C-alpha cells in the first residue's frame, strides 16, 4: 500500500503547470503601475513638492567618512541648522577650493562633533563651526549629535553587522532623492491621502539634499505666525497670552523677550576649555578651526543679545579659544542679510551669503580663494 506522502509526490510530479497567456496581463499591470507612479509624480510636482532625502545617522556617517578621507582638502561644517540652511555647498567649493563636508545636525550642539573630529588624527582640513553661545551654556542639545557619532563609530567597528541596514538606508535615500512620492519620509499611501487627495496640502517649504545641505523657501509658510513660533522656540518661551491681532501679539512677545533672564555662566568656562583643547589638537596637526556666528534677525537676535551679552560670552570665548572667530554683525557684507524666521536665511540668499562669507574668510587668509575645487574622493 502506498503511503499518502508518495502519492502526493507523484501528484506533484505529474501535475502540469497552468497554461495561459501570462505575459499580456503582467505587462498590462506593469504599464498601469508606471502610469500611476507617473501621475503621482506629475501631480505632486504640479503642487510644488520636490524630492528630498530624510536626514539620518547613516547619511551623516557617509559624510563623516569623507571628513577623514579628504584630509587637508576638506572644509567640514559642524553645528546646527544654520550651517545646513545658510550655505550653498557648490558655491563654497568653488570659492574656497576645498571640498565641503556637511556634518551639521539640526537642533544639536557643535561640541560633541568638534571633540570627535579632534580625536581623529586623519582630520586635517578646515573645520567651520556654526557657533552658538547656548551650546557652551547648556549641554542638553548634545544627545542627537552623540547618537550620530555613536552610530558612525559602531559602523566603523562592525561594518558587516550593519551592512544590511546600510543597504536599506542607501535604497531609501535613492528613492527619496528622485521620487516626490517619498519626499520628507512619506510613502505612496501617505502621499495620496495627505498630499494628492487634499485640496490644500501643507506646502513643503524645506528640502534636504543628498549632501545634507538644506533649502528653505519661507514664501510657503504662514507669516508672521511661523516667525513668532521660531522666536518663542529659540528664546524658550513656552506660553503666550492671546492677542487681538498680530501687532499686539508681537508687542507682547517683545516685552517677554526684553525680560528674559541672562543665561547662567557656571558651565561656560569649563566648556570653553574643552573647545580650546579640541582646537589646539586639530591645529597642531595642520588643520584649522573657524567659528562663525551666523545671521539672526528681529526678536531672535534680540533674545540672544539679552540672554548672552557679548561681553560675558562671545568676547571671553574668542579670548580663551584664540584662533579664527567672526560674527555676522561685525561684517557689513554679512550683516546685510535678513532671516525671514529670525534664525535662518531663505533659499534665495544662500548663494550670495556663501559668496560673502567665503570672500570674508579669504580676505582674512583663513581659506584660499580662486583655486579649482578639489575632486570628491571616495
Protein Blocks (a to p, Z undefined) as FASTA:
>chain_A
ZZfklmmmmmmmmpccdeddfklmmmmmmmmmmmmmmmmmmmmmmnopacdddddfklmm
mmmmmmmmnmmmpccdeddfklmmmpcfklmmmmnopacddfbdehiafklmmmmmmmpm
klccdcdddddfklmmpcklmmmmmmmmmmmmmmmmmmmlmmmmmmmmmmmmmmmmmmmk
lgghiafklmmmmmmmpmbacddfbdcdfkopacddfklpccfklmmmmmmmmnopabdc
ddfbfklmmmmmmmmmmmpccddfklmmmmmmmmmmmmmmmmmnopacdddddddehjll
mmmmmmmgfklmmmmmmmmngmjdddfklpmklmmpccfkopaccfklmmmmmmmmmmmm
mmnopacehiacddddZZ
